Amino acid sequence: MTRNSAFLALAFAAVLVVCEFAVFMASGQPWPFWTVGFIVAGVLSWGAVRTLSQGSSRLLSAAWGVAVGVFWMSFFAHTEALNTGTESPYSGAMLGGGPLTLLLAAMLVVSIAGLLLSLSRRSI
């Protein structure tokens, strides 16, 4: 299961970098909003490569935990802004409120799944 989590982390990191470029950087957000995605992608990739080469999944589990925290905050800050009718800090020119909500929710669910997979110590 940890190998599955490592492969999922590599794919997730690639998708995250593309989403950061397409959604957040293109909309002119301040740098803290989009650099955290690159940090998460880098640590996920590092943890995945380390897990695949050494078999240890501690770094990968920590990276998935950071990803869960980042997307938890992003998703619920975005949905709260939608509910109150204010401008979401994550809304950009590329995606509207609905598709962006679905994207953030999907990334949160994948992050939680990756964390659970990395915490299972089976190396199947």
C-alpha positions as CSV (number, residue, x, y, z in Angstrom):
1,M,0.0,0.0,0.0
2,T,2.9,2.4,0.6
3,R,4.1,1.9,-2.9
4,N,0.6,2.8,-4.2
5,S,0.8,5.9,-2.1
6,A,4.2,6.8,-3.5
7,F,2.9,6.4,-7.1
8,L,-0.2,8.4,-6.2
9,A,2.1,11.1,-4.7
10,L,4.1,11.4,-7.9
11,A,1.0,11.7,-10.1
12,F,-0.6,14.1,-7.6
13,A,2.5,16.3,-7.5
14,A,2.5,16.6,-11.3
15,V,-1.2,17.5,-11.3
16,L,-0.7,20.0,-8.5
17,V,2.1,21.8,-10.3
18,V,-0.1,22.1,-13.5
19,C,-3.1,23.4,-11.4
20,E,-0.9,25.9,-9.6
21,F,0.3,27.3,-12.9
22,A,-3.1,27.2,-14.6
23,V,-5.4,28.5,-11.8
24,F,-3.5,30.4,-9.1
25,M,-0.5,32.0,-10.8
26,A,-2.5,33.1,-13.9
27,S,-5.0,34.9,-11.7
28,G,-2.4,37.1,-10.1
29,Q,-2.7,35.8,-6.6
30,P,-0.1,36.9,-4.0
31,W,3.0,34.6,-3.8
32,P,2.1,32.8,-0.5
33,F,-1.1,31.4,-2.1
34,W,0.7,29.7,-5.0
35,T,4.2,28.9,-3.6
36,V,2.7,26.5,-1.0
37,G,1.5,24.3,-3.8
38,F,5.0,24.0,-5.2
39,I,6.4,23.2,-1.7
40,V,3.8,20.5,-1.2
41,A,4.5,19.1,-4.7
42,G,8.2,19.0,-4.0
43,V,8.0,17.3,-0.6
44,L,5.5,14.8,-2.0
45,S,7.8,14.0,-4.9
46,W,10.8,13.7,-2.5
47,G,8.8,11.4,-0.1
48,A,7.6,9.3,-3.0
49,V,11.1,8.8,-4.4
50,R,12.5,8.0,-1.0
51,T,9.7,5.5,-0.3
52,L,10.2,3.8,-3.6
53,S,14.0,3.6,-3.2
54,Q,14.4,2.9,0.6
55,G,11.0,1.6,1.6
56,S,10.6,4.1,4.5
57,S,7.3,6.0,4.3
58,R,7.7,8.5,7.2
59,L,8.6,11.4,4.9
60,L,5.8,10.5,2.5
61,S,3.2,10.3,5.4
62,A,4.4,13.7,6.6
63,A,4.1,15.2,3.1
64,W,0.6,13.8,2.7
65,G,-0.3,15.3,6.1
66,V,0.9,18.7,4.9
67,A,-1.1,18.3,1.7
68,V,-4.2,17.4,3.7
69,G,-3.8,20.5,5.8
70,V,-3.2,22.8,2.9
71,F,-6.3,21.5,0.9
72,W,-8.4,21.3,4.1
73,M,-7.8,25.1,4.6
74,S,-8.2,25.9,0.9
75,F,-11.4,24.0,0.4
76,F,-13.2,25.3,3.5
77,A,-12.0,28.9,3.1
78,H,-13.3,28.8,-0.5
79,T,-16.6,27.3,0.5
80,E,-17.0,29.7,3.3
81,A,-16.4,32.6,0.9
82,L,-19.0,31.2,-1.5
83,N,-21.6,30.8,1.3
84,T,-21.1,34.4,2.5
85,G,-21.0,35.8,-1.0
86,T,-17.6,37.4,-0.6
87,E,-14.7,37.1,-3.0
88,S,-12.9,33.8,-2.5
89,P,-9.1,34.1,-2.2
90,Y,-8.8,31.1,-4.5
91,S,-11.1,32.2,-7.3
92,G,-9.3,33.1,-10.5
93,A,-9.8,34.0,-14.1
94,M,-9.5,30.3,-15.2
95,L,-12.2,28.7,-13.1
96,G,-15.5,29.8,-11.6
97,G,-16.8,29.1,-8.2
98,G,-18.3,25.7,-8.9
99,P,-15.5,24.0,-10.9
100,L,-12.9,25.4,-8.5
101,T,-14.9,23.9,-5.5
102,L,-14.9,20.5,-7.2
103,L,-11.2,20.7,-8.0
104,L,-10.3,21.6,-4.4
105,A,-12.7,18.9,-3.0
106,A,-11.1,16.3,-5.3
107,M,-7.6,17.3,-4.2
108,L,-8.6,17.1,-0.6
109,V,-10.1,13.6,-1.0
110,V,-7.0,12.4,-2.9
111,S,-4.8,13.9,-0.2
112,I,-6.7,12.0,2.5
113,A,-6.6,8.8,0.5
114,G,-2.8,9.2,0.0
115,L,-2.3,9.8,3.7
116,L,-4.3,6.7,4.7
117,L,-2.4,4.6,2.1
118,S,0.9,5.8,3.4
119,L,0.0,5.1,7.0
120,S,-0.7,1.4,6.2
121,R,2.6,-0.4,6.6
122,R,1.9,-3.1,4.1
123,S,4.3,-2.9,1.2
124,I,2.2,-4.7,-1.4
